[in-house]
Amino acid sequence: MHVSGGSLPPASRRGTKALDLPACRRSLGAMRKTTPLIIAAALIGIAALTWFELGRIDQRLEPAATGQSGLPPDHELAGAVGGPFSLTDENGQPVTERSWPDKYLLVFFGFTFCPDVCPTTLIEMTEALKAMGPAADRIQPLFITVDPERDNAQAMKDYTSSFDPRITGLTGDRAQIDAVLKTYRVVAIRRGEGEDYTMDHSTLLYLMGPDGKLKQIFSHDMDPKALADGITKLIGG
């Protein structure tokens, strides 16, 4: 779970103007230069949070970048994470998990008021898609809000326009969002009152196969090249 921490100044809490992408990229670069000790501690933290977020998880599960070729078909998570959903895309059109037939879904949950993890993760996703080349045509990246009270379809469209155009923002009413959060075992907790509240939320990426089954889980802070290589290996691109 990510603690997004603190409220944004009023002028920076609306639409894509809130994004300082160069600053996000600098922040991302700084994170990649973190000392080995901090990296080791972060990996331990990620493992612990994954256990909390996903419940009865096989602790031997590692991101695809470690060399795994995906979850075995009989792995307990393969059928326990993901499933049907009914939401609204950034163009105001109703969509379900079957709206992209024959494609793999790369799913990330967040919110447009998120000051750090969400924009940097979407930058990483953008760079990974570019690194994949033609193989990326088999992927439909989805950014699903955990904050539907503020993230309507237009807000999602404004936000995702700062990233790869293939990334589609999804929203819905509170009942629909709660349902998809439960389906993906995502933690999302509101912190604060009034307009300045923030959201603590899970920061994993989920690769779902065309059959609707979970293929792999990725950490949000993977190097884009490692993420691209891991996805390409899994989809056979």
C-alpha positions as CSV (number, residue, x, y, z in Angstrom):
1,M,0.0,0.0,0.0
2,H,1.3,3.4,-0.8
3,V,0.9,6.4,1.5
4,S,0.5,9.2,-0.9
5,G,0.9,11.6,1.9
6,G,-0.2,15.2,2.2
7,S,-2.6,17.3,0.2
8,L,-1.8,19.2,-3.0
9,P,-1.9,23.0,-3.2
10,P,-5.3,24.1,-4.7
11,A,-3.8,25.3,-8.0
12,S,-2.1,21.9,-8.6
13,R,-5.1,19.7,-7.9
14,R,-6.9,20.0,-11.2
15,G,-6.4,18.2,-14.4
16,T,-3.2,17.5,-16.3
17,K,-1.7,20.9,-15.2
18,A,-1.1,19.3,-11.9
19,L,1.6,17.1,-13.4
20,D,5.2,18.2,-13.5
21,L,6.5,15.4,-15.6
22,P,10.1,16.6,-15.7
23,A,10.1,16.6,-11.9
24,C,8.5,13.1,-11.9
25,R,11.2,11.9,-14.2
26,R,13.9,13.4,-12.0
27,S,12.3,11.8,-9.0
28,L,12.2,8.5,-10.9
29,G,15.8,8.8,-11.8
30,A,16.8,9.5,-8.2
31,M,14.9,6.5,-7.0
32,R,16.8,4.3,-9.4
33,K,20.1,5.5,-7.8
34,T,19.1,4.5,-4.3
35,T,21.7,2.7,-2.2
36,P,21.6,-1.1,-2.2
37,L,20.7,-1.1,1.5
38,I,17.5,0.9,0.8
39,I,16.7,-1.2,-2.2
40,A,16.9,-4.3,-0.1
41,A,14.7,-2.8,2.6
42,A,12.2,-1.7,-0.1
43,L,12.0,-5.2,-1.5
44,I,11.3,-6.6,1.9
45,G,8.6,-4.0,2.4
46,I,7.1,-4.8,-1.0
47,A,7.0,-8.5,-0.1
48,A,5.3,-7.7,3.2
49,L,2.8,-5.4,1.7
50,T,2.0,-7.9,-1.1
51,W,1.2,-10.5,1.6
52,F,-1.1,-8.0,3.3
53,E,-2.8,-6.8,0.1
54,L,-3.4,-10.2,-1.5
55,G,-4.1,-12.3,1.5
56,R,-3.0,-16.0,1.2
57,I,-0.2,-15.5,-1.3
58,D,2.6,-17.8,-2.0
59,Q,5.5,-15.9,-0.6
60,R,7.8,-17.4,-3.2
61,L,6.0,-15.3,-5.9
62,E,8.4,-12.8,-7.4
63,P,7.9,-10.2,-10.2
64,A,8.4,-11.5,-13.7
65,A,11.7,-9.6,-14.0
66,T,13.4,-12.2,-11.8
67,G,13.1,-14.6,-14.6
68,Q,9.8,-16.4,-14.0
69,S,7.7,-17.1,-17.0
70,G,4.4,-16.4,-15.3
71,L,2.1,-17.9,-12.8
72,P,1.5,-21.7,-13.1
73,P,-2.1,-22.4,-14.2
74,D,-2.8,-24.1,-10.9
75,H,-1.3,-21.3,-8.8
76,E,-3.8,-20.1,-6.2
77,L,-3.5,-16.5,-7.4
78,A,-4.2,-17.4,-11.1
79,G,-7.9,-17.7,-10.4
80,A,-8.1,-15.5,-7.3
81,V,-7.2,-12.1,-8.6
82,G,-9.1,-10.3,-11.3
83,G,-12.4,-11.1,-12.9
84,P,-15.5,-9.4,-14.4
85,F,-16.0,-5.7,-14.0
86,S,-18.3,-3.1,-15.4
87,L,-16.9,0.5,-15.6
88,T,-16.9,3.6,-17.7
89,D,-13.9,4.6,-19.9
90,E,-12.5,8.0,-20.3
91,N,-14.8,8.7,-23.2
92,G,-17.8,8.0,-21.1
93,Q,-18.5,4.7,-22.7
94,P,-19.4,1.5,-20.7
95,V,-16.7,-1.2,-20.7
96,T,-16.1,-4.6,-19.2
97,E,-13.1,-6.9,-19.0
98,R,-14.2,-8.3,-22.4
99,S,-14.1,-5.0,-24.2
100,W,-10.5,-5.7,-25.5
101,P,-10.8,-9.2,-26.9
102,D,-7.5,-11.2,-27.6
103,K,-5.5,-8.6,-25.6
104,Y,-3.6,-8.8,-22.4
105,L,-4.7,-6.2,-19.8
106,L,-2.0,-4.4,-17.8
107,V,-3.9,-3.0,-14.9
108,F,-2.8,-0.3,-12.4
109,F,-5.0,1.4,-9.8
110,G,-4.5,5.0,-8.6
111,F,-6.1,8.4,-8.7
112,T,-5.5,11.7,-10.6
113,F,-4.8,13.7,-7.4
114,C,-1.9,11.3,-6.6
115,P,1.3,13.4,-6.2
116,D,4.0,10.8,-6.8
117,V,3.5,7.1,-7.3
118,C,0.7,7.3,-9.9
119,P,2.4,9.6,-12.4
120,T,5.8,7.9,-12.0
121,T,4.3,4.5,-12.5
122,L,2.4,5.7,-15.6
123,I,5.7,7.1,-17.0
124,E,7.3,3.7,-16.4
125,M,4.4,2.1,-18.2
126,T,4.7,4.5,-21.1
127,E,8.5,3.8,-21.4
128,A,7.9,0.0,-21.1
129,L,5.3,0.1,-23.9
130,K,7.7,2.0,-26.2
131,A,10.5,-0.5,-25.4
132,M,8.2,-3.4,-26.3
133,G,7.9,-2.2,-29.9
134,P,5.2,-4.1,-32.0
135,A,4.6,-6.6,-29.1
136,A,2.9,-3.7,-27.2
137,D,0.0,-4.0,-29.7
138,R,-1.1,-7.1,-27.8
139,I,-1.4,-5.1,-24.5
140,Q,-4.2,-2.8,-23.3
141,P,-2.9,-0.7,-20.4
142,L,-5.7,0.4,-18.0
143,F,-5.5,3.0,-15.2
144,I,-8.5,2.4,-12.9
145,T,-9.3,5.1,-10.3
146,V,-9.7,4.4,-6.6
147,D,-11.3,7.8,-6.2
148,P,-14.5,8.0,-8.4
149,E,-15.9,10.9,-6.4
150,R,-13.3,13.2,-8.0
151,D,-12.2,11.2,-11.0
152,N,-15.0,11.3,-13.6
153,A,-14.5,10.3,-17.2
154,Q,-13.2,13.7,-18.3
155,A,-10.7,14.0,-15.4
156,M,-9.4,10.5,-16.3
157,K,-9.0,11.5,-20.0
158,D,-7.2,14.8,-19.1
159,Y,-4.9,12.9,-16.8
160,T,-4.0,10.0,-19.1
161,S,-3.4,12.4,-22.0
162,S,0.0,13.2,-20.4
163,F,1.2,9.6,-21.0
164,D,1.1,6.9,-23.7
165,P,-2.1,7.3,-25.7
166,R,-2.8,3.6,-25.4
167,I,-3.3,4.0,-21.6
168,T,-7.0,4.1,-21.0
169,G,-8.5,5.6,-17.8
170,L,-11.5,3.8,-16.2
171,T,-13.9,5.1,-13.6
172,G,-17.4,4.3,-12.4
173,D,-19.7,4.9,-9.5
174,R,-18.6,4.0,-6.0
175,A,-20.3,0.6,-6.1
176,Q,-18.6,-0.3,-9.4
177,I,-15.2,0.8,-8.1
178,D,-15.6,-1.1,-4.8
179,A,-16.5,-4.2,-6.8
180,V,-13.4,-4.0,-9.0
181,L,-11.2,-3.3,-6.0
182,K,-12.5,-6.4,-4.3
183,T,-12.0,-8.4,-7.5
184,Y,-8.4,-7.4,-7.7
185,R,-7.8,-7.5,-4.0
186,V,-6.8,-3.9,-4.0
187,V,-6.5,-1.8,-0.8
188,A,-7.7,1.8,-1.1
189,I,-8.3,3.9,2.0
190,R,-9.4,7.5,2.2
191,R,-7.4,9.7,4.4
192,G,-8.5,13.2,5.5
193,E,-11.7,15.2,5.2
194,G,-13.1,17.7,2.8
195,E,-11.6,18.4,-0.7
196,D,-8.1,17.9,0.5
197,Y,-8.3,14.2,1.3
198,T,-5.9,11.8,-0.2
199,M,-5.9,8.0,-0.8
200,D,-3.7,5.2,0.4
201,H,-3.7,2.5,-2.2
202,S,-2.1,-0.6,-3.5
203,T,0.6,0.0,-6.1
204,L,1.0,-3.3,-7.9
205,L,0.5,-3.8,-11.7
206,Y,-1.5,-6.8,-12.8
207,L,-1.0,-8.6,-16.2
208,M,-4.2,-10.4,-17.1
209,G,-4.4,-12.8,-20.0
210,P,-7.0,-12.8,-22.8
211,D,-8.6,-15.7,-20.9
212,G,-9.2,-13.4,-17.9
213,K,-6.6,-15.1,-15.7
214,L,-3.8,-13.4,-13.8
215,K,-0.5,-14.0,-15.5
216,Q,1.8,-12.1,-13.3
217,I,2.2,-9.3,-10.8
218,F,4.7,-6.5,-11.1
219,S,6.1,-4.0,-8.7
220,H,5.2,-0.4,-9.5
221,D,8.9,0.7,-9.4
222,M,10.4,-1.8,-11.8
223,D,12.8,-0.4,-14.4
224,P,10.8,0.1,-17.6
225,K,13.2,-2.1,-19.6
226,A,12.8,-4.9,-17.1
227,L,9.0,-4.5,-17.1
228,A,9.0,-4.6,-20.9
229,D,11.2,-7.7,-21.0
230,G,9.1,-9.4,-18.4
231,I,5.8,-8.7,-20.2
232,T,7.2,-9.6,-23.6
233,K,8.4,-12.9,-22.3
234,L,5.0,-13.7,-20.8
235,I,3.0,-12.9,-23.9
236,G,5.4,-14.5,-26.3
237,G,6.1,-11.3,-28.3
